[in-house]
Amino acid sequence: MPFGLCNAPYTFQATMSELLQPFLRKFAAVFFDDILVYSPTLTDHLSHLHQILTKLLEAEFFLKHSKCLFAKCQLEYLGHIISKDGIQADPSKIQAMVDWPQPTSITMLRGFLGLTGFYGKFIKNYAAIVTPLTNLLKKDAFLWSPDAETAFQAL
C-alpha cells in the first residue's frame, strides 16, 4: 500500500476483512493488524490457526513472531479481557474510570464519556444513567448539577 494514502487505515481494514471473511464470526475477528482466533478446544484452535496462517501466506502477508500470542487461555484484546469465562472489561480501564476526576470542562467530560461509552455494554442502563452528562455537552449547558454528579458517580 503506498505511503501517504489518505484512507490507508480503511483500505487495510477492508483488505484484512475481505481476506479473512470466510472465518470472521466463526472463529476469527480482525481489527487492522490484530487478528484474534478463538476456539473451544486446542485441536480446533490448531486447525483454525492453520487456516488463518495459510490464507495470510497465500496473500503474502507475514506475521512478526515477537508480536504473536498462540493458544492462550486468556488475553487482552482491544481493551477487553477474553477468557473461557467470556469477555470482560480490562480492570485497568475500570480503574481509570473510578479515578477520573470530576469533569470541569466539556473536553474533560467528552474524555470521560468516551471511556465509559466504550464499556457501556458492561454497564446496566448505561444510556439512562449517562443522560444528565450528555445534556451538559449542549452549547452553553455545562453547569455541573446534582443530577450530573449522581450520574458521574454511578458510572
TIZADREN-466824 format. One line per field, with one value per residue: residue number from 1; z, x negated, y negated of N, C-alpha, C, O in turn. Coordinates in nm, 2 decimals. Layout:
BEGIN
i	NUM, ...
nw	Z, ...
nu	X, ...
nv	Y, ...
caw	Z, ...
cau	X, ...
cav	Y, ...
cw	Z, ...
cu	X, ...
cv	Y, ...
ow	Z, ...
ou	X, ...
ov	Y, ...
This chain:
BEGIN
i	1, 2, 3, 4, 5, 6, 7, 8, 9, 10, 11, 12, 13, 14, 15, 16, 17, 18, 19, 20, 21, 22, 23, 24, 25, 26, 27, 28, 29, 30, 31, 32, 33, 34, 35, 36, 37, 38, 39, 40, 41, 42, 43, 44, 45, 46, 47, 48, 49, 50, 51, 52, 53, 54, 55, 56, 57, 58, 59, 60, 61, 62, 63, 64, 65, 66, 67, 68, 69, 70, 71, 72, 73, 74, 75, 76, 77, 78, 79, 80, 81, 82, 83, 84, 85, 86, 87, 88, 89, 90, 91, 92, 93, 94, 95, 96, 97, 98, 99, 100, 101, 102, 103, 104, 105, 106, 107, 108, 109, 110, 111, 112, 113, 114, 115, 116, 117, 118, 119, 120, 121, 122, 123, 124, 125, 126, 127, 128, 129, 130, 131, 132, 133, 134, 135, 136, 137, 138, 139, 140, 141, 142, 143, 144, 145, 146, 147, 148, 149, 150, 151, 152, 153, 154, 155
nw	0.00, -0.09, 0.08, 0.25, 0.15, 0.19, 0.29, 0.40, 0.65, 0.64, 0.40, 0.45, 0.66, 0.53, 0.34, 0.50, 0.62, 0.40, 0.32, 0.53, 0.56, 0.52, 0.77, 0.97, 1.25, 1.29, 1.39, 1.41, 1.45, 1.33, 1.36, 1.21, 1.22, 1.41, 1.48, 1.60, 1.70, 1.80, 1.98, 2.08, 2.16, 2.19, 1.98, 1.78, 1.77, 1.67, 1.42, 1.32, 1.34, 1.15, 0.92, 0.91, 0.90, 0.66, 0.47, 0.51, 0.43, 0.16, 0.06, 0.08, 0.32, 0.62, 0.95, 1.25, 1.46, 1.73, 1.81, 1.83, 1.99, 2.09, 2.14, 2.39, 2.71, 2.82, 2.73, 2.66, 2.45, 2.25, 2.47, 2.63, 2.83, 2.74, 2.79, 2.88, 3.03, 2.92, 2.80, 2.94, 3.08, 3.07, 3.37, 3.44, 3.29, 3.40, 3.65, 3.57, 3.51, 3.76, 3.90, 3.76, 3.76, 3.87, 3.60, 3.47, 3.25, 2.91, 2.75, 2.92, 3.01, 2.77, 2.73, 2.95, 2.89, 2.65, 2.73, 2.92, 2.75, 2.57, 2.72, 2.78, 2.73, 2.94, 3.15, 3.32, 3.21, 3.09, 2.90, 3.01, 3.25, 3.17, 3.06, 3.20, 3.19, 2.92, 2.84, 2.93, 2.73, 2.54, 2.37, 2.57, 2.80, 3.01, 3.32, 3.62, 3.80, 4.07, 3.96, 3.75, 3.90, 4.04, 3.82, 3.73, 3.95, 3.95, 3.72
nu	-0.09, -0.07, -0.26, -0.12, 0.13, 0.45, 0.67, 0.56, 0.58, 0.85, 0.85, 0.67, 0.80, 1.03, 0.91, 0.80, 1.04, 1.18, 1.00, 1.00, 1.26, 1.41, 1.37, 1.45, 1.64, 1.69, 1.47, 1.28, 1.17, 1.10, 0.91, 0.77, 0.44, 0.46, 0.54, 0.77, 0.80, 1.03, 1.13, 1.30, 1.16, 0.82, 0.74, 0.92, 0.84, 0.58, 0.63, 0.79, 0.60, 0.41, 0.57, 0.60, 0.33, 0.25, 0.41, 0.32, 0.05, 0.08, 0.17, -0.05, -0.10, -0.27, -0.36, -0.49, -0.67, -0.74, -0.53, -0.32, -0.08, 0.00, 0.24, 0.35, 0.51, 0.63, 0.64, 0.56, 0.75, 0.81, 0.88, 1.03, 1.07, 1.04, 1.15, 1.20, 1.43, 1.56, 1.61, 1.47, 1.44, 1.13, 0.96, 0.78, 0.88, 1.13, 1.04, 0.93, 1.17, 1.29, 1.10, 1.11, 1.12, 1.37, 1.53, 1.45, 1.48, 1.61, 1.44, 1.30, 1.52, 1.61, 1.39, 1.42, 1.68, 1.62, 1.45, 1.62, 1.83, 1.72, 1.72, 1.98, 2.16, 2.12, 2.23, 2.52, 2.82, 2.69, 2.74, 2.95, 2.84, 2.63, 2.75, 2.79, 2.53, 2.46, 2.64, 2.50, 2.33, 2.44, 2.46, 2.34, 2.43, 2.29, 2.30, 2.24, 2.45, 2.65, 2.78, 2.60, 2.37, 2.46, 2.50, 2.24, 2.10, 2.24, 2.15
nv	0.12, -0.22, -0.48, -0.75, -0.74, -0.87, -0.73, -0.50, -0.35, -0.26, -0.12, 0.08, 0.22, 0.30, 0.47, 0.67, 0.77, 0.86, 1.06, 1.24, 1.30, 1.56, 1.67, 1.50, 1.42, 1.68, 1.82, 1.62, 1.28, 0.95, 0.66, 0.41, 0.48, 0.67, 0.98, 1.21, 1.53, 1.77, 2.06, 2.36, 2.59, 2.71, 2.87, 2.78, 2.52, 2.53, 2.62, 2.40, 2.19, 2.28, 2.26, 1.98, 1.88, 2.00, 1.87, 1.61, 1.64, 1.71, 1.47, 1.33, 1.19, 1.13, 1.24, 1.10, 1.27, 1.21, 1.05, 1.21, 1.41, 1.73, 1.99, 1.91, 1.91, 1.69, 1.35, 1.00, 0.79, 0.53, 0.36, 0.53, 0.82, 1.14, 1.47, 1.81, 1.78, 1.57, 1.24, 0.95, 0.63, 0.45, 0.45, 0.24, 0.03, -0.01, -0.10, -0.34, -0.48, -0.49, -0.65, -0.88, -1.23, -1.47, -1.61, -1.93, -2.07, -2.08, -1.94, -1.76, -1.62, -1.50, -1.32, -1.15, -1.05, -0.92, -0.71, -0.57, -0.51, -0.33, -0.11, -0.08, 0.13, 0.30, 0.18, 0.17, 0.02, -0.19, -0.40, -0.55, -0.62, -0.79, -1.01, -1.27, -1.37, -1.37, -1.57, -1.79, -1.85, -2.01, -2.33, -2.60, -2.47, -2.36, -2.31, -2.19, -1.98, -1.84, -1.61, -1.55, -1.49, -1.26, -1.09, -1.08, -0.96, -0.71, -0.59
caw	0.00, -0.09, 0.19, 0.22, 0.11, 0.29, 0.35, 0.42, 0.75, 0.59, 0.29, 0.52, 0.73, 0.42, 0.28, 0.60, 0.64, 0.28, 0.32, 0.64, 0.56, 0.55, 0.91, 1.06, 1.33, 1.31, 1.48, 1.40, 1.45, 1.29, 1.38, 1.15, 1.21, 1.53, 1.44, 1.71, 1.67, 1.92, 1.95, 2.20, 2.20, 2.14, 1.84, 1.69, 1.76, 1.58, 1.28, 1.29, 1.32, 1.02, 0.81, 0.90, 0.86, 0.52, 0.40, 0.51, 0.35, 0.02, 0.02, 0.11, 0.45, 0.71, 1.09, 1.33, 1.57, 1.86, 1.84, 1.82, 2.11, 2.04, 2.23, 2.52, 2.77, 2.85, 2.67, 2.64, 2.31, 2.23, 2.59, 2.69, 2.88, 2.68, 2.85, 2.87, 3.10, 2.84, 2.77, 3.05, 3.06, 3.13, 3.51, 3.44, 3.23, 3.50, 3.75, 3.51, 3.53, 3.90, 3.93, 3.68, 3.84, 3.82, 3.48, 3.49, 3.12, 2.81, 2.70, 3.02, 3.01, 2.65, 2.75, 3.04, 2.82, 2.55, 2.81, 2.97, 2.64, 2.51, 2.81, 2.81, 2.72, 3.06, 3.25, 3.31, 3.19, 3.06, 2.82, 3.10, 3.35, 3.12, 3.00, 3.26, 3.15, 2.77, 2.83, 2.95, 2.61, 2.46, 2.37, 2.69, 2.90, 3.11, 3.46, 3.70, 3.88, 4.15, 3.87, 3.68, 4.00, 4.06, 3.70, 3.72, 4.05, 3.91, 3.62
cau	0.00, -0.15, -0.26, -0.05, 0.27, 0.53, 0.76, 0.49, 0.64, 0.98, 0.81, 0.61, 0.91, 1.12, 0.84, 0.80, 1.17, 1.21, 0.91, 1.04, 1.41, 1.46, 1.35, 1.50, 1.76, 1.69, 1.36, 1.18, 1.20, 0.98, 0.91, 0.65, 0.34, 0.48, 0.62, 0.80, 0.86, 1.09, 1.17, 1.34, 1.06, 0.69, 0.74, 0.99, 0.76, 0.47, 0.69, 0.82, 0.47, 0.36, 0.65, 0.57, 0.20, 0.24, 0.47, 0.22, -0.07, 0.13, 0.19, -0.18, -0.10, -0.36, -0.35, -0.61, -0.66, -0.75, -0.41, -0.21, -0.05, 0.07, 0.30, 0.37, 0.64, 0.68, 0.56, 0.62, 0.77, 0.88, 0.93, 1.11, 1.00, 1.11, 1.11, 1.31, 1.54, 1.63, 1.54, 1.48, 1.37, 1.00, 0.96, 0.71, 0.97, 1.23, 0.98, 0.92, 1.30, 1.30, 1.01, 1.13, 1.17, 1.50, 1.50, 1.47, 1.50, 1.67, 1.33, 1.28, 1.64, 1.60, 1.30, 1.49, 1.79, 1.56, 1.41, 1.73, 1.91, 1.66, 1.75, 2.12, 2.23, 2.10, 2.30, 2.67, 2.89, 2.59, 2.80, 3.03, 2.75, 2.54, 2.83, 2.76, 2.40, 2.47, 2.71, 2.40, 2.25, 2.51, 2.40, 2.37, 2.51, 2.20, 2.32, 2.25, 2.56, 2.66, 2.81, 2.47, 2.29, 2.52, 2.47, 2.09, 2.07, 2.30, 2.07
cav	0.00, -0.34, -0.56, -0.88, -0.72, -0.93, -0.64, -0.38, -0.26, -0.20, -0.03, 0.20, 0.29, 0.36, 0.58, 0.78, 0.82, 0.94, 1.18, 1.34, 1.31, 1.69, 1.71, 1.40, 1.46, 1.83, 1.84, 1.52, 1.14, 0.88, 0.52, 0.37, 0.59, 0.75, 1.10, 1.29, 1.66, 1.83, 2.20, 2.43, 2.69, 2.69, 2.93, 2.69, 2.40, 2.55, 2.62, 2.26, 2.12, 2.33, 2.20, 1.83, 1.87, 2.04, 1.76, 1.49, 1.67, 1.71, 1.33, 1.27, 1.12, 1.20, 1.20, 1.08, 1.37, 1.15, 0.98, 1.31, 1.50, 1.85, 2.09, 1.85, 1.93, 1.56, 1.24, 0.87, 0.76, 0.41, 0.31, 0.63, 0.94, 1.25, 1.60, 1.92, 1.73, 1.47, 1.11, 0.86, 0.50, 0.46, 0.38, 0.11, -0.08, -0.03, -0.18, -0.47, -0.54, -0.52, -0.75, -1.00, -1.35, -1.53, -1.70, -2.07, -2.13, -1.99, -1.85, -1.65, -1.53, -1.42, -1.22, -1.05, -0.98, -0.83, -0.59, -0.49, -0.47, -0.22, 0.00, -0.09, 0.26, 0.37, 0.10, 0.18, -0.10, -0.30, -0.52, -0.62, -0.68, -0.89, -1.13, -1.41, -1.41, -1.41, -1.70, -1.90, -1.87, -2.11, -2.46, -2.68, -2.39, -2.29, -2.35, -2.07, -1.97, -1.72, -1.50, -1.52, -1.43, -1.13, -1.01, -1.06, -0.86, -0.59, -0.53
cw	0.00, 0.03, 0.15, 0.17, 0.22, 0.36, 0.38, 0.53, 0.71, 0.49, 0.35, 0.59, 0.63, 0.36, 0.38, 0.62, 0.52, 0.28, 0.41, 0.65, 0.58, 0.69, 1.01, 1.12, 1.34, 1.41, 1.47, 1.40, 1.40, 1.31, 1.33, 1.14, 1.34, 1.49, 1.57, 1.66, 1.79, 1.89, 2.08, 2.25, 2.14, 2.00, 1.74, 1.67, 1.67, 1.44, 1.23, 1.26, 1.18, 0.90, 0.79, 0.85, 0.71, 0.43, 0.40, 0.42, 0.20, -0.03, 0.04, 0.22, 0.55, 0.85, 1.15, 1.45, 1.71, 1.90, 1.84, 1.96, 2.05, 2.15, 2.37, 2.58, 2.81, 2.78, 2.67, 2.50, 2.30, 2.36, 2.67, 2.73, 2.82, 2.74, 2.83, 2.94, 3.03, 2.82, 2.89, 3.02, 3.13, 3.26, 3.51, 3.38, 3.33, 3.61, 3.70, 3.53, 3.67, 3.95, 3.86, 3.77, 3.78, 3.71, 3.52, 3.36, 3.03, 2.76, 2.79, 3.02, 2.89, 2.67, 2.84, 2.97, 2.71, 2.62, 2.85, 2.86, 2.57, 2.59, 2.85, 2.81, 2.85, 3.18, 3.23, 3.30, 3.16, 3.00, 2.92, 3.20, 3.30, 3.07, 3.07, 3.21, 3.00, 2.75, 2.85, 2.83, 2.51, 2.47, 2.50, 2.80, 3.01, 3.25, 3.54, 3.80, 3.97, 4.06, 3.79, 3.78, 4.03, 3.94, 3.70, 3.83, 4.01, 3.81, 3.68
cu	-0.09, -0.14, -0.19, 0.09, 0.36, 0.62, 0.69, 0.55, 0.76, 0.94, 0.75, 0.71, 0.99, 1.04, 0.83, 0.94, 1.21, 1.13, 0.96, 1.19, 1.46, 1.46, 1.41, 1.63, 1.78, 1.59, 1.25, 1.25, 1.08, 1.01, 0.78, 0.55, 0.35, 0.58, 0.64, 0.86, 0.90, 1.15, 1.21, 1.24, 0.92, 0.68, 0.80, 0.90, 0.64, 0.52, 0.73, 0.70, 0.41, 0.43, 0.61, 0.43, 0.18, 0.30, 0.38, 0.10, -0.03, 0.14, 0.06, -0.18, -0.18, -0.34, -0.49, -0.60, -0.66, -0.62, -0.29, -0.20, 0.04, 0.12, 0.31, 0.51, 0.71, 0.58, 0.64, 0.63, 0.86, 0.95, 1.02, 1.02, 1.09, 1.06, 1.22, 1.44, 1.62, 1.55, 1.57, 1.40, 1.23, 1.00, 0.89, 0.79, 1.08, 1.17, 0.96, 1.06, 1.32, 1.22, 1.03, 1.18, 1.30, 1.46, 1.53, 1.48, 1.56, 1.56, 1.31, 1.40, 1.65, 1.51, 1.36, 1.60, 1.73, 1.52, 1.52, 1.82, 1.86, 1.70, 1.90, 2.20, 2.22, 2.17, 2.45, 2.73, 2.80, 2.65, 2.88, 2.95, 2.68, 2.62, 2.80, 2.62, 2.39, 2.54, 2.61, 2.32, 2.31, 2.44, 2.44, 2.45, 2.42, 2.21, 2.34, 2.36, 2.56, 2.69, 2.68, 2.38, 2.33, 2.48, 2.32, 2.05, 2.12, 2.21, 1.94
cv	-0.12, -0.42, -0.69, -0.86, -0.77, -0.83, -0.50, -0.29, -0.19, -0.09, 0.10, 0.28, 0.37, 0.48, 0.70, 0.85, 0.91, 1.07, 1.29, 1.36, 1.45, 1.73, 1.62, 1.44, 1.61, 1.87, 1.73, 1.38, 1.07, 0.73, 0.47, 0.49, 0.68, 0.86, 1.18, 1.42, 1.73, 1.97, 2.26, 2.53, 2.66, 2.75, 2.83, 2.56, 2.41, 2.56, 2.48, 2.18, 2.16, 2.26, 2.05, 1.81, 1.90, 1.93, 1.64, 1.52, 1.66, 1.56, 1.25, 1.17, 1.20, 1.15, 1.19, 1.17, 1.31, 1.08, 1.08, 1.38, 1.61, 1.93, 2.04, 1.88, 1.80, 1.46, 1.11, 0.84, 0.64, 0.36, 0.41, 0.75, 1.06, 1.38, 1.70, 1.87, 1.62, 1.35, 1.02, 0.73, 0.52, 0.38, 0.25, 0.00, -0.11, -0.12, -0.32, -0.55, -0.58, -0.64, -0.88, -1.12, -1.40, -1.63, -1.84, -2.15, -2.03, -1.89, -1.73, -1.56, -1.44, -1.30, -1.11, -0.98, -0.88, -0.70, -0.51, -0.44, -0.34, -0.09, 0.00, 0.04, 0.34, 0.30, 0.11, 0.04, -0.22, -0.42, -0.61, -0.69, -0.80, -1.02, -1.26, -1.46, -1.45, -1.54, -1.82, -1.93, -1.98, -2.25, -2.54, -2.60, -2.34, -2.36, -2.23, -2.07, -1.85, -1.60, -1.46, -1.45, -1.28, -1.04, -0.98, -0.95, -0.72, -0.51, -0.49
ow	0.08, 0.09, 0.04, 0.16, 0.33, 0.48, 0.37, 0.51, 0.73, 0.49, 0.31, 0.58, 0.66, 0.34, 0.34, 0.63, 0.54, 0.25, 0.38, 0.74, 0.66, 0.73, 1.13, 1.06, 1.40, 1.50, 1.52, 1.36, 1.43, 1.28, 1.41, 1.08, 1.36, 1.46, 1.63, 1.58, 1.89, 1.78, 2.19, 2.37, 2.04, 1.91, 1.63, 1.55, 1.58, 1.35, 1.12, 1.16, 1.11, 0.81, 0.68, 0.76, 0.64, 0.33, 0.29, 0.35, 0.12, -0.15, 0.02, 0.22, 0.55, 0.87, 1.11, 1.54, 1.79, 2.02, 1.86, 2.03, 1.98, 2.26, 2.47, 2.50, 2.82, 2.78, 2.69, 2.42, 2.35, 2.35, 2.76, 2.67, 2.86, 2.74, 2.76, 2.91, 3.07, 2.83, 2.93, 2.93, 3.23, 3.27, 3.59, 3.42, 3.34, 3.66, 3.78, 3.55, 3.70, 4.03, 3.89, 3.84, 3.67, 3.73, 3.58, 3.36, 3.06, 2.74, 2.75, 3.03, 2.90, 2.62, 2.81, 2.98, 2.69, 2.56, 2.83, 2.87, 2.53, 2.53, 2.94, 2.89, 2.88, 3.29, 3.12, 3.38, 3.20, 3.04, 2.91, 3.24, 3.37, 3.04, 2.99, 3.21, 2.96, 2.66, 2.80, 2.83, 2.42, 2.58, 2.53, 2.87, 3.10, 3.28, 3.53, 3.88, 3.95, 4.09, 3.77, 3.74, 4.03, 3.96, 3.67, 3.79, 4.05, 3.81, 3.61
ou	-0.18, -0.04, -0.19, 0.16, 0.35, 0.66, 0.76, 0.56, 0.78, 1.00, 0.79, 0.71, 1.03, 1.11, 0.85, 0.94, 1.27, 1.18, 0.96, 1.23, 1.56, 1.53, 1.43, 1.72, 1.88, 1.61, 1.14, 1.36, 0.97, 1.12, 0.68, 0.58, 0.27, 0.70, 0.54, 0.96, 0.83, 1.20, 1.15, 1.23, 0.92, 0.62, 0.75, 0.89, 0.61, 0.45, 0.70, 0.70, 0.37, 0.37, 0.60, 0.41, 0.10, 0.24, 0.36, 0.06, -0.11, 0.11, 0.05, -0.25, -0.17, -0.31, -0.58, -0.51, -0.58, -0.60, -0.18, -0.30, 0.14, 0.06, 0.27, 0.60, 0.83, 0.46, 0.76, 0.53, 0.98, 1.07, 1.09, 0.92, 1.21, 0.94, 1.32, 1.55, 1.73, 1.42, 1.69, 1.31, 1.22, 1.04, 0.93, 0.78, 1.12, 1.23, 0.98, 1.06, 1.37, 1.26, 0.96, 1.28, 1.33, 1.38, 1.64, 1.49, 1.57, 1.59, 1.30, 1.39, 1.68, 1.54, 1.34, 1.61, 1.80, 1.54, 1.53, 1.88, 1.93, 1.71, 1.94, 2.30, 2.29, 2.18, 2.50, 2.70, 2.82, 2.63, 2.87, 2.97, 2.66, 2.55, 2.77, 2.60, 2.33, 2.51, 2.64, 2.25, 2.25, 2.38, 2.56, 2.52, 2.47, 2.14, 2.45, 2.37, 2.48, 2.64, 2.66, 2.32, 2.25, 2.44, 2.28, 1.97, 2.06, 2.20, 1.85
ov	-0.13, -0.44, -0.73, -0.96, -0.72, -0.85, -0.40, -0.17, -0.07, 0.02, 0.21, 0.41, 0.48, 0.59, 0.81, 0.97, 1.01, 1.18, 1.41, 1.42, 1.46, 1.83, 1.65, 1.49, 1.65, 1.94, 1.75, 1.36, 1.11, 0.68, 0.47, 0.59, 0.77, 0.83, 1.23, 1.42, 1.75, 1.99, 2.23, 2.56, 2.58, 2.69, 2.81, 2.51, 2.33, 2.51, 2.44, 2.10, 2.07, 2.22, 2.00, 1.73, 1.83, 1.89, 1.57, 1.43, 1.61, 1.53, 1.13, 1.06, 1.32, 1.03, 1.25, 1.14, 1.35, 1.05, 1.04, 1.40, 1.59, 1.95, 2.11, 1.88, 1.79, 1.47, 1.11, 0.86, 0.64, 0.33, 0.36, 0.78, 1.06, 1.41, 1.66, 1.93, 1.58, 1.35, 1.00, 0.73, 0.58, 0.27, 0.16, -0.12, -0.23, -0.22, -0.42, -0.67, -0.69, -0.72, -0.98, -1.10, -1.39, -1.71, -1.88, -2.27, -1.91, -1.77, -1.62, -1.44, -1.33, -1.19, -0.99, -0.85, -0.78, -0.59, -0.39, -0.33, -0.26, 0.02, 0.07, 0.05, 0.43, 0.35, 0.06, -0.05, -0.33, -0.53, -0.73, -0.81, -0.90, -1.12, -1.36, -1.58, -1.55, -1.62, -1.93, -2.04, -2.02, -2.28, -2.55, -2.67, -2.26, -2.46, -2.16, -2.17, -1.76, -1.49, -1.34, -1.35, -1.19, -0.92, -0.86, -0.86, -0.62, -0.39, -0.43
